[in-house]
């Protein structure tokens, strides 16, 4: 009986043939990916640097030049020359007269789908956030991605209050999200209907980052003045 | 010779209309509904999928005698995933904005059943030339279908096509068309149109065959 069953079975391919096919296809595919990765890497890096530059000038509309500063908890701000990965950094914007007009700060946090990365402009004269731009997000197309281009939502960040309180190490009032149409104070973020989680995420990312950076920037304004 | 030209034209043409991947086979619905909120996104997604489809068809068909049937699906997925990764890098190099707009859906081309379906059903059994034509036809058909959905949704939902405003300022955008439900509405409308045209054609053909046979009987 068992002989009959075995005889009916089609001939098995040897393991060697299977390994040969999978491994050789895998190796060729791997080489192809590495090749294209290496070839496109410089272009992608250049695109990203260009996008960051245009984002800095987008959130600091009065700036014409910018300098990157690195922050060290013990030594304060120092100018970055070349690449410095891993250190927290901010971008100081200067006008034509080399006067500091504001700072662009990168921040990130969890959105609805994945991490949202954004950059915002901080004006130390008005003590407000004067603009944001989302650099990286995978929010739902048509809903969550409104955080990037919904004019009503972006209007929140033309004058968002981030002034320091009595205690100069924290914001006077945290940035809080409110339901759409209920914004009454300059530190509130008017949400988007249909993108509640994404718009709340932006408010919390900004709050987290501003709570950290604004006190440190204000303490070290002089070091930032002479960047250019 | 004539027969082979006809069959290769058939391989190409069938994907465009008669066996259109979206409107007839209803395959690859996830990207068709998710990234068709504007004509540009839809076309980019369609072309990216078409590229992966053609390349995977070419590779699968040229390796069809080399890949044992037990490991064929794993190998096909490996090939498809490689091309998707390449497309992912190339799109990032071409335009970061486009890459941002297409989001996670580029990586999801790997699991688009259209591509694995063509590899398994066609490329693994046919010559490289026929598989290339099949991939081209299906790919262009898919891109065309996505573009049709994307264009309609963008025209109604944002009053524009490829970002160019078409209507007067007073045009009220149908926001629902940009939202996911708009994708379903538009797809349903296209399917309705496709089936109506198909039914009419069968009916006319049926009528003419009937008339012919009646004529012959007389």
Interface residues (C-beta under 8 A of the other chain):
Chain A: X12 X13 X17 X18 X21 X22 X25 X26 X29 X32 X33 X36 X37 X40 X43 X44 X47 X48 X51 X113 X114 X136 X137 X138 X139 X140 X141 X142 X143 X194
Chain B: X34 X35 X37 X41 X63 X66 X67 X68 X69 X70 X71 X74 X75 X78 X79 X81 X82 X85 X86 X89 X90 X92 X93 X95 X96 X100 X101 X103 X104 X178 X179 X180 X182
